[in-house]
Amino acid sequence: ANQTIRAFTEAALKVSPTGKQNSFASRAYASWALAEKGTDQPRSLAAAFYEPINGTRQLEVAVQRITTLRENMNTVYEQKTDYASFDVMNKQGSMKDVLDFICA
């Protein structure tokens, strides 16, 4: 099971959706990823993006918003959710760290 989960997650991080790939020449890997796990009810961090992100620092702002929302939810709901992440732009973490965390 872990081998399947690892392969599925790696594919999600490395394989871009095919729609408009040829028009936009997009073959991008994930620039940032976050994986959480624990015994608490699964949660969505989508609220971080209720307001559109514009401008030239879109990735930086997106990471800041989702990180802040995650920290706020941990505080408000008194959770300590284990996580692993990587951030290509800031050379933090690695895909291997995230995959190892998911499969541990």
N, CA, C and O atoms as a GROMACS GRO file, in nm:
protein
  416
    1ALA      N    1   0.082  -0.120   0.000
    1ALA     CA    2   0.000   0.000   0.000
    1ALA      C    3   0.086   0.126   0.000
    1ALA      O    4   0.056   0.222  -0.071
    2ASN      N    5   0.194   0.126   0.080
    2ASN     CA    6   0.280   0.244   0.085
    2ASN      C    7   0.343   0.276  -0.050
    2ASN      O    8   0.359   0.393  -0.086
    3GLN      N    9   0.379   0.171  -0.125
    3GLN     CA   10   0.440   0.193  -0.256
    3GLN      C   11   0.340   0.262  -0.350
    3GLN      O   12   0.378   0.350  -0.427
    4THR      N   13   0.214   0.222  -0.343
    4THR     CA   14   0.110   0.284  -0.425
    4THR      C   15   0.086   0.428  -0.384
    4THR      O   16   0.076   0.516  -0.470
    5ILE      N   17   0.077   0.453  -0.254
    5ILE     CA   18   0.056   0.589  -0.204
    5ILE      C   19   0.173   0.678  -0.245
    5ILE      O   20   0.153   0.792  -0.287
    6ARG      N   21   0.294   0.626  -0.232
    6ARG     CA   22   0.414   0.703  -0.268
    6ARG      C   23   0.413   0.738  -0.417
    6ARG      O   24   0.439   0.852  -0.455
    7ALA      N   25   0.384   0.640  -0.502
    7ALA     CA   26   0.381   0.662  -0.647
    7ALA      C   27   0.272   0.762  -0.685
    7ALA      O   28   0.295   0.849  -0.768
    8PHE      N   29   0.155   0.748  -0.626
    8PHE     CA   30   0.044   0.840  -0.654
    8PHE      C   31   0.081   0.983  -0.614
    8PHE      O   32   0.057   1.077  -0.690
    9THR      N   33   0.139   1.000  -0.496
    9THR     CA   34   0.175   1.133  -0.448
    9THR      C   35   0.285   1.193  -0.534
    9THR      O   36   0.279   1.311  -0.569
   10GLU      N   37   0.385   1.114  -0.569
   10GLU     CA   38   0.493   1.164  -0.654
   10GLU      C   39   0.438   1.209  -0.789
   10GLU      O   40   0.479   1.312  -0.842
   11ALA      N   41   0.346   1.132  -0.845
   11ALA     CA   42   0.285   1.170  -0.972
   11ALA      C   43   0.209   1.301  -0.959
   11ALA      O   44   0.216   1.386  -1.048
   12ALA      N   45   0.136   1.318  -0.849
   12ALA     CA   46   0.061   1.443  -0.828
   12ALA      C   47   0.156   1.563  -0.819
   12ALA      O   48   0.120   1.673  -0.861
   13LEU      N   49   0.275   1.543  -0.766
   13LEU     CA   50   0.371   1.652  -0.752
   13LEU      C   51   0.447   1.681  -0.881
   13LEU      O   52   0.495   1.793  -0.901
   14LYS      N   53   0.459   1.581  -0.968
   14LYS     CA   54   0.544   1.596  -1.086
   14LYS      C   55   0.470   1.607  -1.219
   14LYS      O   56   0.526   1.658  -1.316
   15VAL      N   57   0.346   1.562  -1.225
   15VAL     CA   58   0.276   1.556  -1.353
   15VAL      C   59   0.174   1.668  -1.361
   15VAL      O   60   0.083   1.676  -1.278
   16SER      N   61   0.189   1.754  -1.460
   16SER     CA   62   0.096   1.865  -1.480
   16SER      C   63  -0.030   1.816  -1.552
   16SER      O   64  -0.024   1.720  -1.628
   17PRO      N   65  -0.144   1.882  -1.526
   17PRO     CA   66  -0.264   1.851  -1.604
   17PRO      C   67  -0.237   1.873  -1.753
   17PRO      O   68  -0.161   1.963  -1.789
   18THR      N   69  -0.296   1.792  -1.838
   18THR     CA   70  -0.263   1.799  -1.981
   18THR      C   71  -0.338   1.907  -2.057
   18THR      O   72  -0.296   1.945  -2.166
   19GLY      N   73  -0.448   1.959  -2.004
   19GLY     CA   74  -0.524   2.061  -2.075
   19GLY      C   75  -0.440   2.185  -2.103
   19GLY      O   76  -0.381   2.241  -2.011
   20LYS      N   77  -0.434   2.226  -2.226
   20LYS     CA   78  -0.362   2.346  -2.270
   20LYS      C   79  -0.211   2.337  -2.251
   20LYS      O   80  -0.142   2.439  -2.258
   21GLN      N   81  -0.158   2.217  -2.226
   21GLN     CA   82  -0.014   2.204  -2.208
   21GLN      C   83   0.063   2.251  -2.330
   21GLN      O   84   0.163   2.321  -2.318
   22ASN      N   85   0.016   2.214  -2.447
   22ASN     CA   86   0.086   2.254  -2.568
   22ASN      C   87   0.074   2.403  -2.595
   22ASN      O   88   0.169   2.464  -2.645
   23SER      N   89  -0.040   2.462  -2.564
   23SER     CA   90  -0.059   2.606  -2.586
   23SER      C   91   0.030   2.690  -2.496
   23SER      O   92   0.083   2.794  -2.538
   24PHE      N   93   0.046   2.646  -2.371
   24PHE     CA   94   0.119   2.726  -2.273
   24PHE      C   95   0.257   2.669  -2.241
   24PHE      O   96   0.330   2.728  -2.161
   25ALA      N   97   0.295   2.558  -2.301
   25ALA     CA   98   0.424   2.493  -2.278
   25ALA      C   99   0.450   2.469  -2.130
   25ALA      O  100   0.563   2.485  -2.083
   26SER      N  101   0.347   2.431  -2.057
   26SER     CA  102   0.360   2.410  -1.914
   26SER      C  103   0.386   2.264  -1.883
   26SER      O  104   0.303   2.177  -1.912
   27ARG      N  105   0.499   2.238  -1.825
   27ARG     CA  106   0.535   2.104  -1.778
   27ARG      C  107   0.587   2.117  -1.634
   27ARG      O  108   0.682   2.049  -1.595
   28ALA      N  109   0.524   2.205  -1.559
   28ALA     CA  110   0.576   2.244  -1.428
   28ALA      C  111   0.558   2.137  -1.321
   28ALA      O  112   0.454   2.072  -1.313
   29TYR      N  113   0.662   2.120  -1.239
   29TYR     CA  114   0.653   2.043  -1.116
   29TYR      C  115   0.592   2.133  -1.009
   29TYR      O  116   0.585   2.254  -1.027
   30ALA      N  117   0.549   2.074  -0.900
   30ALA     CA  118   0.498   2.153  -0.787
   30ALA      C  119   0.610   2.240  -0.731
   30ALA      O  120   0.723   2.193  -0.713
   31SER      N  121   0.579   2.365  -0.704
   31SER     CA  122   0.676   2.458  -0.644
   31SER      C  123   0.670   2.454  -0.492
   31SER      O  124   0.765   2.493  -0.425
   32TRP      N  125   0.558   2.408  -0.439
   32TRP     CA  126   0.538   2.403  -0.294
   32TRP      C  127   0.439   2.291  -0.265
   32TRP      O  128   0.347   2.268  -0.343
   33ALA      N  129   0.459   2.222  -0.156
   33ALA     CA  130   0.365   2.116  -0.116
   33ALA      C  131   0.358   2.107   0.035
   33ALA      O  132   0.454   2.136   0.106
   34LEU      N  133   0.242   2.066   0.082
   34LEU     CA  134   0.218   2.045   0.225
   34LEU      C  135   0.140   1.916   0.240
   34LEU      O  136   0.039   1.895   0.172
   35ALA      N  137   0.185   1.830   0.329
   35ALA     CA  138   0.112   1.707   0.363
   35ALA      C  139   0.090   1.707   0.513
   35ALA      O  140   0.181   1.733   0.591
   36GLU      N  141  -0.033   1.678   0.553
   36GLU     CA  142  -0.068   1.668   0.694
   36GLU      C  143  -0.124   1.529   0.720
   36GLU      O  144  -0.184   1.468   0.632
   37LYS      N  145  -0.104   1.480   0.842
   37LYS     CA  146  -0.170   1.356   0.881
   37LYS      C  147  -0.183   1.352   1.032
   37LYS      O  148  -0.108   1.416   1.106
   38GLY      N  149  -0.279   1.275   1.076
   38GLY     CA  150  -0.304   1.261   1.218
   38GLY      C  151  -0.439   1.197   1.242
   38GLY      O  152  -0.501   1.144   1.149
   39THR      N  153  -0.483   1.202   1.365
   39THR     CA  154  -0.609   1.137   1.401
   39THR      C  155  -0.727   1.234   1.402
   39THR      O  156  -0.841   1.191   1.416
   40ASP      N  157  -0.700   1.364   1.386
   40ASP     CA  158  -0.809   1.462   1.381
   40ASP      C  159  -0.885   1.451   1.249
   40ASP      O  160  -0.834   1.395   1.151
   41GLN      N  161  -1.005   1.504   1.248
   41GLN     CA  162  -1.087   1.506   1.127
   41GLN      C  163  -1.010   1.580   1.017
   41GLN      O  164  -0.950   1.684   1.044
   42PRO      N  165  -1.012   1.528   0.894
   42PRO     CA  166  -0.948   1.600   0.783
   42PRO      C  167  -1.007   1.740   0.770
   42PRO      O  168  -1.124   1.762   0.801
   43ARG      N  169  -0.926   1.832   0.724
   43ARG     CA  170  -0.972   1.971   0.711
   43ARG      C  171  -0.928   2.026   0.577
   43ARG      O  172  -0.833   1.978   0.515
   44SER      N  173  -0.999   2.127   0.534
   44SER     CA  174  -0.965   2.196   0.410
   44SER      C  175  -0.898   2.329   0.444
   44SER      O  176  -0.940   2.400   0.535
   45LEU      N  177  -0.795   2.360   0.370
   45LEU     CA  178  -0.728   2.490   0.384
   45LEU      C  179  -0.762   2.582   0.267
   45LEU      O  180  -0.694   2.681   0.242
   46ALA      N  181  -0.868   2.547   0.194
   46ALA     CA  182  -0.908   2.624   0.076
   46ALA      C  183  -0.948   2.767   0.109
   46ALA      O  184  -0.942   2.854   0.022
   47ALA      N  185  -0.990   2.792   0.233
   47ALA     CA  186  -1.031   2.928   0.271
   47ALA      C  187  -0.918   3.029   0.253
   47ALA      O  188  -0.943   3.149   0.245
   48ALA      N  189  -0.796   2.982   0.247
   48ALA     CA  190  -0.682   3.071   0.224
   48ALA      C  191  -0.691   3.141   0.089
   48ALA      O  192  -0.625   3.242   0.065
   49PHE      N  193  -0.774   3.087   0.000
   49PHE     CA  194  -0.781   3.139  -0.136
   49PHE      C  195  -0.918   3.194  -0.172
   49PHE      O  196  -0.951   3.206  -0.290
   50TYR      N  197  -0.999   3.228  -0.072
   50TYR     CA  198  -1.129   3.289  -0.101
   50TYR      C  199  -1.111   3.421  -0.175
   50TYR      O  200  -1.193   3.458  -0.259
   51GLU      N  201  -1.006   3.492  -0.143
   51GLU     CA  202  -0.975   3.617  -0.212
   51GLU      C  203  -0.867   3.588  -0.316
   51GLU      O  204  -0.764   3.530  -0.282
   52PRO      N  205  -0.889   3.626  -0.443
   52PRO     CA  206  -0.790   3.597  -0.547
   52PRO      C  207  -0.654   3.660  -0.516
   52PRO      O  208  -0.645   3.762  -0.448
   53ILE      N  209  -0.551   3.596  -0.565
   53ILE     CA  210  -0.414   3.647  -0.550
   53ILE      C  211  -0.372   3.706  -0.683
   53ILE      O  212  -0.376   3.639  -0.786
   54ASN      N  213  -0.332   3.831  -0.680
   54ASN     CA  214  -0.287   3.901  -0.801
   54ASN      C  215  -0.146   3.952  -0.779
   54ASN      O  216  -0.094   3.949  -0.667
   55GLY      N  217  -0.085   4.000  -0.885
   55GLY     CA  218   0.047   4.061  -0.873
   55GLY      C  219   0.159   3.966  -0.910
   55GLY      O  220   0.137   3.861  -0.970
   56THR      N  221   0.280   4.005  -0.874
   56THR     CA  222   0.398   3.931  -0.916
   56THR      C  223   0.449   3.832  -0.812
   56THR      O  224   0.537   3.752  -0.844
   57ARG      N  225   0.397   3.834  -0.692
   57ARG     CA  226   0.444   3.747  -0.583
   57ARG      C  227   0.338   3.642  -0.549
   57ARG      O  228   0.315   3.613  -0.431
   58GLN      N  229   0.275   3.586  -0.649
   58GLN     CA  230   0.162   3.497  -0.626
   58GLN      C  231   0.197   3.374  -0.543
   58GLN      O  232   0.123   3.340  -0.451
   59LEU      N  233   0.307   3.308  -0.573
   59LEU     CA  234   0.344   3.189  -0.497
   59LEU      C  235   0.377   3.226  -0.352
   59LEU      O  236   0.332   3.158  -0.260
   60GLU      N  237   0.453   3.330  -0.333
   60GLU     CA  238   0.489   3.374  -0.198
   60GLU      C  239   0.365   3.407  -0.114
   60GLU      O  240   0.355   3.366   0.001
   61VAL      N  241   0.272   3.479  -0.174
   61VAL     CA  242   0.149   3.516  -0.104
   61VAL      C  243   0.064   3.391  -0.075
   61VAL      O  244   0.008   3.378   0.033
   62ALA      N  245   0.056   3.300  -0.171
   62ALA     CA  246  -0.022   3.177  -0.152
   62ALA      C  247   0.033   3.094  -0.037
   62ALA      O  248  -0.043   3.046   0.047
   63VAL      N  249   0.164   3.077  -0.032
   63VAL     CA  250   0.226   3.000   0.076
   63VAL      C  251   0.203   3.068   0.210
   63VAL      O  252   0.174   3.002   0.310
   64GLN      N  253   0.216   3.200   0.212
   64GLN     CA  254   0.194   3.275   0.336
   64GLN      C  255   0.050   3.258   0.384
   64GLN      O  256   0.026   3.234   0.503
   65ARG      N  257  -0.044   3.269   0.293
   65ARG     CA  258  -0.186   3.257   0.332
   65ARG      C  259  -0.220   3.118   0.386
   65ARG      O  260  -0.285   3.106   0.490
   66ILE      N  261  -0.176   3.016   0.317
   66ILE     CA  262  -0.212   2.881   0.361
   66ILE      C  263  -0.140   2.845   0.490
   66ILE      O  264  -0.196   2.775   0.575
   67THR      N  265  -0.016   2.892   0.507
   67THR     CA  266   0.058   2.867   0.630
   67THR      C  267  -0.008   2.937   0.748
   67THR      O  268  -0.021   2.879   0.856
   68THR      N  269  -0.050   3.061   0.727
   68THR     CA  270  -0.118   3.136   0.833
   68THR      C  271  -0.250   3.070   0.870
   68THR      O  272  -0.281   3.055   0.988
   69LEU      N  273  -0.329   3.029   0.770
   69LEU     CA  274  -0.456   2.963   0.798
   69LEU      C  275  -0.434   2.833   0.875
   69LEU      O  276  -0.506   2.803   0.969
   70ARG      N  277  -0.334   2.756   0.835
   70ARG     CA  278  -0.302   2.631   0.904
   70ARG      C  279  -0.268   2.657   1.050
   70ARG      O  280  -0.318   2.588   1.139
   71GLU      N  281  -0.182   2.755   1.075
   71GLU     CA  282  -0.144   2.789   1.212
   71GLU      C  283  -0.264   2.838   1.293
   71GLU      O  284  -0.280   2.802   1.409
   72ASN      N  285  -0.348   2.920   1.230
   72ASN     CA  286  -0.468   2.971   1.299
   72ASN      C  287  -0.563   2.857   1.334
   72ASN      O  288  -0.619   2.855   1.444
   73MET      N  289  -0.583   2.763   1.243
   73MET     CA  290  -0.671   2.650   1.271
   73MET      C  291  -0.614   2.564   1.384
   73MET      O  292  -0.688   2.518   1.471
   74ASN      N  293  -0.483   2.544   1.383
   74ASN     CA  294  -0.421   2.467   1.492
   74ASN      C  295  -0.444   2.535   1.626
   74ASN      O  296  -0.470   2.467   1.726
   75THR      N  297  -0.436   2.667   1.629
   75THR     CA  298  -0.456   2.742   1.754
   75THR      C  299  -0.602   2.737   1.798
   75THR      O  300  -0.632   2.702   1.913
   76VAL      N  301  -0.692   2.772   1.709
   76VAL     CA  302  -0.834   2.780   1.743
   76VAL      C  303  -0.891   2.644   1.782
   76VAL      O  304  -0.968   2.635   1.878
   77TYR      N  305  -0.854   2.540   1.709
   77TYR     CA  306  -0.907   2.407   1.738
   77TYR      C  307  -0.816   2.325   1.830
   77TYR      O  308  -0.840   2.207   1.854
   78GLU      N  309  -0.712   2.389   1.881
   78GLU     CA  310  -0.617   2.324   1.972
   78GLU      C  311  -0.566   2.192   1.915
   78GLU      O  312  -0.569   2.088   1.981
   79GLN      N  313  -0.519   2.199   1.791
   79GLN     CA  314  -0.465   2.082   1.723
   79GLN      C  315  -0.313   2.096   1.708
   79GLN      O  316  -0.260   2.207   1.704
   80LYS      N  317  -0.248   1.985   1.699
   80LYS     CA  318  -0.106   1.981   1.665
   80LYS      C  319  -0.092   1.876   1.556
   80LYS      O  320  -0.055   1.762   1.582
   81THR      N  321  -0.123   1.917   1.436
   81THR     CA  322  -0.123   1.825   1.323
   81THR      C  323   0.018   1.809   1.269
   81THR      O  324   0.084   1.908   1.237
   82ASP      N  325   0.064   1.685   1.259
   82ASP     CA  326   0.196   1.659   1.201
   82ASP      C  327   0.193   1.693   1.053
   82ASP      O  328   0.091   1.677   0.986
   83TYR      N  329   0.306   1.742   1.003
   83TYR     CA  330   0.311   1.780   0.862
   83TYR      C  331   0.453   1.770   0.807
   83TYR      O  332   0.550   1.764   0.882
   84ALA      N  333   0.461   1.770   0.677
   84ALA     CA  334   0.587   1.782   0.605
   84ALA      C  335   0.558   1.870   0.484
   84ALA      O  336   0.447   1.871   0.432
   85SER      N  337   0.659   1.945   0.442
   85SER     CA  338   0.639   2.033   0.326
   85SER      C  339   0.771   2.054   0.254
   85SER      O  340   0.879   2.022   0.304
   86PHE      N  341   0.758   2.108   0.133
   86PHE     CA  342   0.878   2.157   0.065
   86PHE      C  343   0.843   2.286  -0.006
   86PHE      O  344   0.728   2.312  -0.041
   87ASP      N  345   0.946   2.368  -0.027
   87ASP     CA  346   0.932   2.499  -0.089
   87ASP      C  347   1.051   2.517  -0.183
   87ASP      O  348   1.162   2.546  -0.138
   88VAL      N  349   1.028   2.500  -0.310
   88VAL     CA  350   1.135   2.507  -0.410
   88VAL      C  351   1.199   2.646  -0.413
   88VAL      O  352   1.321   2.658  -0.420
   89MET      N  353   1.118   2.750  -0.408
   89MET     CA  354   1.170   2.887  -0.419
   89MET      C  355   1.266   2.923  -0.306
   89MET      O  356   1.357   3.003  -0.325
   90ASN      N  357   1.245   2.865  -0.188
   90ASN     CA  358   1.330   2.896  -0.073
   90ASN      C  359   1.422   2.780  -0.033
   90ASN      O  360   1.482   2.783   0.074
   91LYS      N  361   1.431   2.679  -0.119
   91LYS     CA  362   1.517   2.562  -0.096
   91LYS      C  363   1.496   2.502   0.043
   91LYS      O  364   1.591   2.479   0.117
   92GLN      N  365   1.369   2.478   0.077
   92GLN     CA  366   1.336   2.420   0.207
   92GLN      C  367   1.265   2.287   0.186
   92GLN      O  368   1.176   2.275   0.102
   93GLY      N  369   1.306   2.186   0.265
   93GLY     CA  370   1.245   2.055   0.254
   93GLY      C  371   1.278   1.989   0.122
   93GLY      O  372   1.360   2.038   0.045
   94SER      N  373   1.213   1.876   0.098
   94SER     CA  374   1.233   1.805  -0.029
   94SER      C  375   1.112   1.717  -0.057
   94SER      O  376   1.033   1.686   0.032
   95MET      N  377   1.099   1.679  -0.182
   95MET     CA  378   0.991   1.588  -0.218
   95MET      C  379   1.009   1.456  -0.142
   95MET      O  380   0.911   1.397  -0.098
   96LYS      N  381   1.133   1.410  -0.128
   96LYS     CA  382   1.160   1.287  -0.053
   96LYS      C  383   1.110   1.298   0.090
   96LYS      O  384   1.051   1.204   0.143
   97ASP      N  385   1.133   1.414   0.154
   97ASP     CA  386   1.083   1.434   0.291
   97ASP      C  387   0.932   1.416   0.298
   97ASP      O  388   0.880   1.350   0.388
   98VAL      N  389   0.862   1.475   0.202
   98VAL     CA  390   0.716   1.467   0.200
   98VAL      C  391   0.671   1.324   0.175
   98VAL      O  392   0.581   1.273   0.242
   99LEU      N  393   0.733   1.257   0.078
   99LEU     CA  394   0.696   1.119   0.048
   99LEU      C  395   0.725   1.026   0.165
   99LEU      O  396   0.645   0.939   0.198
  100ASP      N  397   0.841   1.044   0.229
  100ASP     CA  398   0.874   0.961   0.346
  100ASP      C  399   0.775   0.984   0.459
  100ASP      O  400   0.734   0.889   0.526
  101PHE      N  401   0.735   1.109   0.480
  101PHE     CA  402   0.638   1.143   0.584
  101PHE      C  403   0.504   1.075   0.557
  101PHE      O  404   0.444   1.015   0.647
  102ILE      N  405   0.458   1.084   0.434
  102ILE     CA  406   0.328   1.026   0.398
  102ILE      C  407   0.329   0.874   0.418
  102ILE      O  408   0.229   0.817   0.462
  103CYS      N  409   0.440   0.811   0.387
  103CYS     CA  410   0.447   0.665   0.393
  103CYS      C  411   0.493   0.610   0.528
  103CYS      O  412   0.498   0.488   0.546
  104ALA      N  413   0.528   0.696   0.621
  104ALA     CA  414   0.577   0.649   0.753
  104ALA      C  415   0.464   0.594   0.836
  104ALA      O  416   0.486   0.550   0.949
   0.00000   0.00000   0.00000
